[in-house]
């Protein structure tokens, strides 16, 4: 069973996320390594926004390869070297999530694994077996 909650004892979510997701019972967990904005052909845009979109697409591809979808996501951790306008970032996330509520953390970092990588996103997904 998967239950999503926003306790009344904490502030309402400030964006497209939920404060907690409880997972119990007979569930399958899929944990993804940090996905960067690199295409299958190893192409990498110089734009943080384009890398963000490609990283989200890579998450979707990984979910599909694991027989899951965006609706199975429970947690995203987003690492950004360069800012993306909050309104645009929210718009891209909303489009990607298709109404799915997830727990989410956003961190600005000095650098990632390579100097030209500007975005990395960790993801967790669950499904009932």
Long-range contacts (C-beta under 8 A, 24 or more apart in sequence): 1-25, 1-128, 2-27, 2-74, 2-126, 2-128, 4-101, 15-90, 15-93, 15-104, 16-90, 16-93, 16-94, 16-97, 16-101, 16-102, 16-104, 17-101, 17-102, 17-103, 17-104, 18-101, 18-102, 18-103, 19-103, 20-103, 21-74, 21-75, 21-101, 21-102, 21-103, 23-74, 23-126, 25-128, 26-128, 26-129, 27-126, 27-127, 27-128, 27-129, 28-126, 28-127, 28-128, 28-129, 29-124, 29-125, 29-126, 30-62, 30-63, 30-66, 30-68, 30-72, 30-124, 30-125, 30-126, 30-127, 31-123, 31-124, 32-59, 32-62, 32-63, 32-122, 32-123, 32-124, 32-125, 33-122, 34-79, 34-120, 34-121, 34-122, 35-59, 35-62, 35-120, 35-121, 35-122, 35-123, 36-112, 36-113, 36-117, 36-119, 36-120, 37-117, 37-118, 37-119, 38-117, 44-116, 44-117, 46-116, 47-118, 48-80, 48-81, 48-82, 48-83, 48-84, 48-118, 48-119, 49-84, 49-88, 49-92, 51-117, 51-118, 51-119, 52-80, 52-84, 52-89, 52-92, 52-119, 52-121, 53-92, 55-119, 55-120, 55-121, 56-92, 56-93, 56-96, 56-121, 59-96, 59-121, 59-123, 60-96, 62-123, 63-123, 63-125, 66-125, 67-127, 68-125, 68-127, 70-96, 70-97, 70-98, 70-100, 71-98, 71-100, 72-125, 72-126, 72-127, 73-97, 73-100, 73-102, 73-123, 73-124, 73-125, 74-102, 74-103, 74-124, 74-125, 74-126, 75-102, 75-103, 75-104, 75-122, 75-123, 75-124, 76-102, 76-103, 76-104, 76-105, 76-121, 76-122, 76-123, 77-104, 77-105, 77-107, 77-121, 77-122, 77-123, 78-104, 78-105, 78-106, 78-107, 78-119, 78-120, 78-121, 79-107, 79-108, 79-109, 79-112, 79-119, 79-120, 79-121, 79-122, 80-106, 80-107, 80-108, 80-109, 80-118, 80-119, 81-108, 81-109, 81-110, 81-111, 81-112, 81-117, 81-118, 81-119, 82-118, 83-108
